[in-house]
Amino acid sequence: MHITVTFRHVDPTSALRTHAEERLARVTKYVRRAGEAHVILGVSKERHVAEVTLQADHVTMFAKEETHDLYTAIDLAVEKLVHQAQKLKAKRRDRKRAGAVHAGPGGGSVESAQPLSAEDIPRLVETRQVPAKRMSVVEAVAQLERSDDVFLMFTNKTSQRVAVAYRRRDGHYGLIESAER
């Protein structure tokens, strides 16, 4: 990680620079790709301010602390960055785990071993019985075009099988037909 330390209204000392660099090393274990860090240390009357901007993992994190001592301000600002980096890591881990649970068959992911809670299990909230009228595929698509429905269930005249014609997102139509009757 490339660290730049800027001093405002304070004499630049190697001890402050080293302290900031050592403390920022703690953040690197929570990020995958540590980029650049810019530390601004300033003194104004009795306010000692440490501002830290860290660019890592395509995210910019920022922390600012004001105390009576520059070393303490650096420590507190880095603690804020560590907390932000931990949250980012946990968020990405949870998102990755959620993706593994929701990936379907053939997705190459393994479901988590945690049992699903009652809220996570999908419920059947509506049941309808619809007569499957006999019509050709052309007639079914024409009827689907005239209505606002997303799909139409019918019995195909030519194959005598139950079929579903549906409107695709690209504006075209699809057909699902039962294999056996």
N, C-alpha and C positions, 0 to 999 in steps of 0.2 A: 504494500500500500504506500502510496506517495503522500507524505504529510508536509503541509506548508504551515509554518507558524508565523503570524504577524503580530507585532507589538505596537500598541497605541499608547502614547503618553507614559511609557514605562521603558526602562533600560532593558534591552534584550540580553538575557542571560542563558547560558547553555543549560543551567539547572532547570529552568522553567521549560525550555524546549525539550529536554530529555524526559522530564516528568510527563509532559503532554503526550509525547510519542509512546512512552511505556504504558500509559493509561489507555490510549487508543488501541493498543495491541489487544486488549480484552474484547473489543467489539468484533475483531476479525474472526473469532470462532463461531459467531452467530450468522455470518454472511458468507455466501458462496464465493462471490467475486468482489473483493475489496478494491475499490477504485482509488479515488482521491479523498483526502481529508484536508480541510482548511480550518485552522484554529486561529482565532483572533483573541488576543489577550490585551485588555485595556484597563487603565486606572483613571478614575475621575473623582477627585476629592477622596472620599473614603469608600467609594464603590469600586470593587475589583470585579471585572466582568470577564467571563470566558464564553466565547461563542464558538461552537463547533459545527461545521457543515460536512457531512460525510456522504459521498456518492458511492453506492455499492448495490449490486443486484438490480440495476436499472431503477433505483429508488434514491431519492435525496432525503436524508434525515438531517434534522437541525435541532440543536439544543443550546440554550443560553442560560447562564446562571450568574447571579450577582451575590457576592459575599464580602466579608471583611478581609479575605485572604485569597490570593490568586491560586494557590495550590488546592485549596478547598473548592474554589469555583470550577477548576479543571475537573476535579474528582466528581463533583455533582453533575456537571454537564455530560461527562462520559457515562455516568450512571443512567442518565436519561437516554442516551444513545443506545446503551446496552438493552434497556427496557424496550425501546422501539424496535431494535433488531430482533429481540426475542419474540415480540408480538408478530413481526413479519415472518419469522421462521415458523412459528406455530400456525399462523394463518395459511401459509403455503403447504405445510404438512397436512393440515385438516382438509384443505381443498384437494390435495392429492389423494388422501384417503377417501374422501367423498366421491371422487371420480372413480376410484377402484370399485366402490360398492355399486355405483350406478352404471358401470360399463356392462354391456350385454354380453351374451355368449359370443365367443370368438374374439372378444375385445382384448384378450390376453392378460386381463387383470384378475386378481384373486379377491374374493369378497372378504371383508373383515370377519373376525371370529366373534364379534360382539352380536348378541341377539338383537333383533329389531324390536323397538318399543311399539306400543299400541298406536301411537301417532304416526309411526313410519310405515305402517302397513296400509296399502291402498284399500279403500272400501268401495264396494259396489253401492252406488247411491240411487241408481235408477234402472229399471228394467222395463222394456217394451217388447210387445209381440207385434211384428209387422208381417202382413201377408206378402209373400214373394210372388208378385205378379209375373205371368209369362210374357216375355218380350225379347226382342233381339237386342244385341249389344248396341246397335245404332239407335234403336228406340230409347234404350236406357240412357245413353249419353244425351240424346235430344231432350229427354225429360229432365235430366240433371241440369242442363243448360238453362232451362226455363225456370228452375227453382233456385232457392238460395241454399239448398241443402249441400252438405259436403260429400255425402255418399248416398247411394241408392241400392237397396238389396232387391234382387229379382231372380226369376228362374229363366235361364237362357233357353230360348226356343230351340236352337239347333242342337245343343248338347244335353238338354234336360237336367242341367246341374244348377245348384244355387250359386249365384254370383253376386259380387258387389262391384259397382262402378263408383269411382271416387274422383273428386276434383283435386288435382295436385297443386302445389304452391306455384309452379311455373305456368299455370293456366291450362295445361294439358290434362288429360284424363287417364286414369289407370283402371285395371280390371283385375279382380281377385275372383277365382273360380274354384269351387270345391273339387278335390281330386276324384272322389268316388261318390256314388249316390246309391 
